[in-house]
Amino acid sequence: MDENSILINKFEGGQSNPTYYIKVADKEVVLRRKPFGQLLKGAHQIEREYRVMNQLGSVSFPVPRMLHLCEDDSIIGSHFFLMECVHGDVINLSMEKIADAQKRSCLLQVVETLSKLHNFDVDALNLSDFGRKSNYCKRVLTTWSKQYYSSTTDQPELPEMTELIQRLEGDVGNIVDMTSLIHGDYSLMNIMYNSDENRVSAVLDWELSTIGNPLMDFAYLCMFYHAPSEYFMMNDPSGNIQEIIKKLPTEDELIRYYCKLRRIPYPIQNWNFFLALNFFKLSSIIQGVYSRHLKGNASSSSAEFMKYLVPPMVKTALNLIKSSTEMILSPSNRGQRVLDQVKNFLKIHVDPKEFEFAKYLEKEETVPKAAELMLQWREQARQANLWNLFLPDVSGLTNVDYSHVAEYLGRSAPYSTVFNCNAPDTGNMEVLHMYGSEYQQEKWLKPLMRGEISSAFCMTGKCLLLLKLHQ
């Protein structure tokens, strides 16, 4: 074969397994191998990468198609695998190749893709032996503590890291186990996006994939909302992250969307713990990258600067884990605005006629007048966008925000009904919203949310039987 017909280029930017673009005549493939030199035990298991992507490709999850795994070190000096070359743009933290009008939908697509991964049945994927199914967070803490200390034997101690590890060890016992297939490094730097079709075209770099707590994956994606400026300067200095974030959904919006897609409760308990554990884990990984630089076998030319990134990452994690013990009971800025709007609405429309409403209810012949007045108030509330405030996905309020609204609505009998926030409708709508089938939502949820129908308290079982016997 003519050597001139072979083109080999190394992809820049990765800090772990070296990855190469190879073109032979008109054929394109990507080769991924282990790093050169001495490696930490258990690291860089490209065989696992190949296996998980091969299985996910079989169920149409967006990964490159696997071509061949070679476990013979004599070929190029280490194990390697070949995969198809997927053309497109990696999103990256700057999102500079994503149009402003698409940035929001792009990030939502990224969350949808992650929720799809987490909803897979690992047994159906033949990956039930891909990792242990319990105590994932504790294992992460143990594993990466060892990796961190083994990477710092010839470097000064960082007291803040010691404190962070101790705090995480004290809190990890409070974490409830959840299990799914996880990516382990799910960030915008490992995701390719097709702008023309508004979809994720490929998820890359599955080296850390395993069976574990899916909230660790999701929190890792959300780290950019909290990361120090050094992190962005090191990884993708081409954009102003604060300006970019303004064009994206808020972190709370992403959390709500993820919970809805996964059908899990919102808010996520111990959210700051998952963020802090991810910052700790990433700090340990970065320390390992710098350690490989000192030994002369780093994959990236920027590895020598990684030592400057660890301290601010550890500080961020400490701040998160410290603040996670604080209960925030004040409403957000948005929550306060809505509460003020509710109070003002009631003061103008309801309070002046509240006594009149109560008098109408005292006599059977005037009840229709009370109903007419309530319908008038409800229509005014709907027009003022003060409707279904109890439902986070509709109102955008957090549970804490709505608790302040609910406390005020409880001061007078008609208040809750005015805003379609009365029981038992609220409980039924919440259940149908989170768990209802498409048919159930169409038949019951939407009419309830529009105020076209209402629920009723009904006695069942023994109570109903006793009533019939009494009659």
C-alpha positions in Angstrom: 0.0 0.0 0.0 1.2 3.5 -0.8 2.2 5.2 2.4 1.1 8.5 0.9 -2.5 7.2 0.8 -2.5 6.9 4.6 -3.4 10.0 6.8 -3.1 9.9 10.6 -3.9 12.8 12.8 -4.2 12.9 16.6 -7.3 14.5 18.1 -6.3 17.4 20.4 -8.0 18.3 23.7 -8.4 14.9 25.3 -6.5 14.3 28.5 -6.9 10.5 28.7 -6.8 7.8 26.1 -5.0 9.1 22.9 -7.4 9.1 19.9 -6.5 9.3 16.2 -8.2 10.0 13.0 -7.1 7.6 10.3 -7.9 7.8 6.6 -6.8 5.1 4.1 -7.8 6.0 0.6 -11.5 7.0 1.0 -12.0 5.0 4.2 -12.2 6.9 7.5 -11.9 5.4 11.0 -11.0 6.5 14.5 -8.5 4.6 16.6 -8.4 4.8 20.4 -5.7 3.4 22.5 -4.3 3.4 26.1 -1.8 6.2 27.0 1.9 5.5 26.6 4.1 4.7 29.6 3.3 3.4 33.1 -0.3 3.6 34.1 -2.3 3.6 37.3 -3.8 0.2 38.1 -7.4 -0.1 36.8 -7.2 3.0 34.7 -7.8 3.4 30.9 -9.8 0.2 30.3 -10.6 0.8 26.7 -12.0 -2.7 26.5 -15.0 -1.6 28.6 -15.4 1.5 26.3 -15.7 -0.8 23.3 -18.1 -3.2 25.0 -20.5 -0.5 26.3 -20.6 1.4 23.0 -21.1 -1.8 21.0 -24.1 -2.7 23.2 -25.6 0.8 23.1 -25.2 1.0 19.3 -27.4 -2.1 19.1 -30.3 -0.2 20.6 -29.9 2.9 18.5 -28.3 5.0 21.2 -26.1 7.8 19.6 -22.6 6.3 19.7 -20.1 5.7 17.0 -20.3 2.2 15.4 -17.7 -0.2 16.8 -15.5 -1.9 14.2 -12.8 -3.9 16.0 -11.2 -4.4 19.4 -7.5 -5.5 19.4 -6.1 -6.9 22.7 -2.7 -7.8 21.3 -0.1 -5.3 22.6 2.4 -6.4 19.9 0.5 -4.5 17.2 0.9 -0.9 18.3 2.2 -1.3 21.9 -1.2 -1.4 23.7 -4.8 -2.5 23.4 -6.8 -0.4 21.0 -10.1 -0.3 19.2 -11.4 1.0 15.9 -14.7 2.8 15.4 -16.5 4.7 12.7 -15.7 8.4 12.2 -18.7 10.5 13.0 -18.6 13.9 11.4 -20.0 16.9 13.3 -19.2 19.3 16.0 -18.4 18.6 19.7 -20.6 21.0 21.6 -17.9 22.2 24.1 -18.5 24.5 27.0 -18.4 27.7 24.8 -21.1 26.3 22.5 -19.6 28.6 19.9 -20.7 26.4 17.0 -24.3 26.3 18.2 -26.5 29.2 17.1 -27.9 31.3 19.9 -31.4 30.4 18.9 -30.5 26.7 19.3 -28.5 26.7 22.5 -31.5 26.1 24.7 -33.0 23.3 22.6 -29.5 21.8 22.3 -29.0 21.5 26.0 -32.5 20.0 26.5 -31.6 17.4 23.8 -28.5 16.6 25.8 -30.6 16.0 28.9 -33.1 13.9 26.9 -30.2 11.7 25.7 -28.9 11.3 29.2 -32.3 10.3 30.6 -32.6 7.8 27.7 -29.3 6.2 28.8 -30.5 6.1 32.5 -33.8 4.5 31.6 -32.2 1.5 29.8 -32.4 -1.9 31.5 -28.8 -3.1 32.0 -29.9 -6.7 31.9 -31.6 -6.3 28.5 -28.3 -4.7 27.3 -26.3 -7.8 28.5 -24.4 -5.4 30.8 -25.6 -6.7 34.2 -21.9 -7.5 35.1 -20.7 -4.1 34.0 -20.4 -2.9 37.6 -21.6 -3.4 41.1 -25.2 -2.3 41.8 -24.9 -0.7 45.3 -22.9 1.9 47.2 -21.7 3.6 44.0 -21.1 7.0 45.6 -19.1 5.4 48.4 -17.1 3.5 45.9 -16.4 6.6 43.9 -15.2 8.4 47.0 -12.9 5.4 48.0 -11.5 4.8 44.5 -10.7 8.4 43.6 -9.3 9.1 47.1 -6.8 6.4 46.4 -6.2 7.6 42.9 -5.6 11.2 44.2 -3.2 10.2 46.9 -1.3 7.9 44.5 -0.9 10.8 42.1 0.5 13.2 44.8 3.3 11.2 46.4 5.9 13.7 45.2 3.8 16.9 45.6 2.8 19.2 48.5 -0.3 18.2 50.4 -3.5 20.2 49.8 -5.3 20.6 53.2 -8.6 21.6 51.5 -8.7 18.2 49.7 -8.3 16.4 53.0 -11.2 18.4 54.5 -13.3 17.8 51.4 -12.7 14.0 51.6 -13.6 14.0 55.3 -16.8 15.9 54.7 -17.9 13.6 51.8 -17.1 10.6 54.0 -19.4 12.0 56.7 -22.3 12.6 54.2 -22.1 9.6 51.9 -24.0 7.4 54.3 -27.1 9.6 53.8 -27.3 9.0 50.0 -30.1 6.7 48.8 -28.9 4.1 46.2 -30.1 4.5 42.6 -28.8 2.3 39.9 -28.6 2.5 36.1 -26.0 2.4 33.3 -24.1 5.7 33.5 -21.5 7.4 31.3 -19.2 8.7 34.0 -17.9 11.7 32.1 -21.1 13.2 30.6 -20.2 16.8 29.7 -20.7 19.0 26.7 -17.0 18.3 25.8 -18.0 14.7 25.0 -21.1 15.2 23.0 -21.6 15.8 19.3 -24.6 17.7 18.1 -26.3 17.9 14.7 -27.7 21.4 14.5 -29.6 20.7 11.2 -31.6 17.9 12.8 -31.6 19.3 16.4 -30.3 16.1 17.9 -27.3 14.6 19.7 -25.4 12.7 17.0 -22.8 10.9 19.2 -21.8 10.6 22.8 -18.0 10.0 23.1 -15.4 8.9 25.7 -17.0 6.0 27.7 -13.9 5.2 29.6 -15.5 5.8 33.0 -18.8 4.1 32.1 -20.2 1.6 34.6 -23.3 0.7 36.6 -23.9 3.4 39.2 -26.0 6.2 40.5 -27.5 8.2 37.6 -27.7 11.4 39.6 -23.9 11.5 39.5 -24.0 11.6 35.7 -26.6 14.3 35.7 -24.9 16.4 38.3 -21.6 16.1 36.3 -23.5 17.7 33.3 -24.7 20.5 35.6 -21.2 21.3 37.0 -20.7 24.2 34.6 -23.3 26.2 36.5 -21.0 26.2 39.5 -17.5 25.7 38.1 -14.7 28.2 38.8 -13.5 30.5 36.0 -10.2 28.5 35.8 -12.1 25.4 34.7 -13.5 27.2 31.6 -10.2 28.9 30.8 -8.4 25.6 30.9 -11.0 23.5 29.0 -12.6 26.0 26.5 -11.5 29.6 26.8 -13.2 30.7 23.6 -16.4 31.9 25.1 -17.8 34.0 27.9 -19.5 31.4 30.1 -21.7 33.9 32.0 -23.1 35.2 28.7 -23.6 31.7 27.4 -25.5 30.6 30.5 -28.0 33.5 30.0 -29.0 31.8 26.7 -29.5 28.4 28.4 -32.2 26.9 30.7 -31.5 27.5 34.3 -30.1 24.7 36.4 -33.4 24.3 38.1 -35.2 24.0 34.7 -32.8 21.2 33.7 -33.4 19.4 37.0 -37.2 19.6 36.6 -36.9 18.4 33.0 -34.7 15.5 34.0 -37.0 14.5 36.8 -39.9 14.6 34.5 -38.2 12.4 31.8 -37.0 9.9 34.4 -40.3 10.1 36.4 -38.5 10.7 39.7 -39.5 13.1 42.4 -38.5 16.8 42.3 -36.5 18.3 43.9 -33.5 16.0 44.0 -32.5 15.3 47.5 -28.8 16.0 48.5 -28.2 17.7 45.1 -25.2 19.6 46.4 -23.6 16.4 47.5 -23.7 14.9 44.0 -22.2 18.2 42.7 -19.4 18.2 45.3 -18.6 14.5 44.8 -18.3 15.2 41.0 -15.9 18.2 41.6 -13.9 15.9 43.9 -13.7 13.1 41.4 -12.8 15.5 38.6 -10.1 17.1 40.8 -8.6 13.6 41.3 -8.7 13.0 37.6 -7.0 16.3 36.8 -4.4 15.5 39.4 -3.7 12.2 37.6 -3.3 14.1 34.3 -0.7 16.3 35.9 1.0 13.3 37.5 1.3 11.7 34.0 2.8 14.9 32.7 5.5 14.7 35.4 6.2 11.2 34.3 6.3 12.2 30.7 3.3 10.2 29.4 0.5 12.8 29.3 -1.8 12.7 26.3 -2.3 16.5 26.0 0.2 19.4 25.7 -1.8 21.3 28.3 -1.3 18.7 31.0 1.5 20.7 32.7 -1.0 23.5 33.6 -3.4 21.1 35.3 -1.9 21.6 38.7 -3.4 25.1 38.8 -6.9 23.8 38.3 -7.1 21.4 41.3 -7.2 24.0 44.2 -10.2 26.1 42.8 -12.1 22.9 42.0 -11.6 21.6 45.5 -12.7 25.0 46.9 -15.9 24.9 44.8 -16.6 21.4 46.1 -16.1 22.5 49.7 -18.4 25.4 49.3 -21.1 23.2 47.8 -20.9 20.5 50.5 -20.9 23.1 53.3 -24.0 24.8 51.9 -25.8 21.6 51.4 -26.5 21.4 55.1 -28.3 24.8 55.0 -32.1 24.7 54.5 -33.2 27.6 52.3 -36.7 28.7 53.4 -36.9 32.1 51.6 -38.6 32.2 48.2 -36.5 32.9 45.1 -36.7 36.2 43.3 -39.3 34.7 40.9 -41.1 33.1 43.8 -41.4 36.4 45.6 -42.7 38.2 42.5 -45.4 35.6 42.0 -46.3 35.8 45.7 -46.6 39.6 45.4 -48.8 39.2 42.3 -51.1 36.7 44.1 -51.5 39.0 47.1 -52.2 42.0 44.8 -54.7 40.0 42.7 -56.6 38.9 45.8 -56.6 42.4 47.3 -58.1 43.9 44.1 -60.5 41.2 42.9 -61.4 38.8 45.7 -61.2 40.5 49.1 -63.8 43.2 48.3 -66.4 40.5 47.5 -65.3 37.8 49.9 -68.1 38.5 52.4 -70.6 38.6 49.6 -69.3 35.2 48.3 -69.7 33.7 51.8 -73.3 35.0 52.2 -74.2 33.4 48.8 -73.1 30.0 50.1 -75.4 30.2 53.1 -78.6 29.7 51.1 -79.3 27.1 48.5 -81.1 29.5 46.1 -78.0 31.8 46.0 -75.3 29.2 45.6 -75.4 29.7 41.8 -74.4 33.4 42.4 -71.4 32.2 44.4 -70.5 29.9 41.5 -70.8 32.7 39.0 -68.5 34.9 41.1 -65.9 32.1 41.5 -65.9 31.5 37.7 -65.3 35.2 37.2 -62.4 35.2 39.6 -60.9 32.1 38.0 -61.0 33.6 34.5 -59.3 36.7 35.8 -56.6 34.6 37.5 -56.1 32.6 34.3 -55.7 35.9 32.3 -53.2 37.1 34.8 -51.1 33.9 34.4 -51.7 33.0 38.0 -53.0 29.5 37.2 -51.9 26.0 38.4 -49.2 27.6 40.5 -48.7 24.3 42.5 -47.2 22.5 39.5 -43.5 23.3 39.1 -43.3 22.4 35.4 -46.1 24.9 34.7 -45.4 27.7 37.1 -41.7 27.5 37.3 -41.9 27.8 41.0 -39.8 25.6 43.4 -41.5 23.7 46.2 -40.2 26.4 48.6 -41.6 29.1 46.4 -45.0 27.5 46.3 -45.0 26.8 50.0 -45.1 30.6 50.6 -48.0 31.0 48.1 -49.8 28.0 49.7 -49.5 29.5 53.1 -51.1 32.7 52.0 -53.9 30.9 50.0 -54.8 29.0 53.2 -55.9 32.1 54.9 -59.4 32.2 53.2 -61.6 29.4 51.9 -62.0 30.6 48.3 -58.4 31.6 47.7 -57.0 28.3 46.5 -59.9 27.6 44.1 -59.4 31.0 42.4 -56.0 29.9 41.1 -56.9 26.2 40.4 -54.8 25.2 43.3 -57.4 23.5 45.5 -57.6 19.9 46.7 -58.3 17.3 45.6 -57.6 18.6 42.0 -54.0 19.4 42.9 -53.1 15.9 44.0 -54.8 14.3 41.1 -53.1 16.6 38.6 -49.7 16.0 40.2 -50.1 12.2 39.9 -51.4 12.4 36.3 -48.6 14.8 35.3 -45.8 12.6 36.6 -47.2 9.1 36.1 -50.2 9.3 33.8 -50.3 7.6 30.4 -50.8 9.7 27.3 -54.5 8.7 27.2 -55.0 9.5 30.9 -53.3 12.9 30.5 -55.4 13.8 27.5 -58.7 12.6 29.0 -58.2 13.9 32.6 -55.1 16.0 33.2 -55.6 18.6 30.5 -59.3 19.3 31.3 -58.4 19.5 35.0 -55.5 22.0 34.3 -57.9 24.1 32.1 -60.5 24.1 34.9 -63.1 22.4 32.7 -63.7 19.6 35.2 -63.1 19.1 38.9 -62.4 16.2 41.2 -64.5 15.1 44.2 -63.8 13.5 47.5 -65.5 10.1 47.5 -65.8 7.4 50.2 -64.9 3.9 49.2 -64.8 0.4 50.7 -66.2 -0.1 54.2 -67.3 3.5 54.6 -69.4 3.3 51.4 -70.9 -0.1 52.5 -71.9 1.3 55.9 -73.5 4.3 54.2 -75.6 2.0 51.9 -76.6 -0.1 54.9 -77.7 2.9 56.8 -79.8 4.1 53.9 
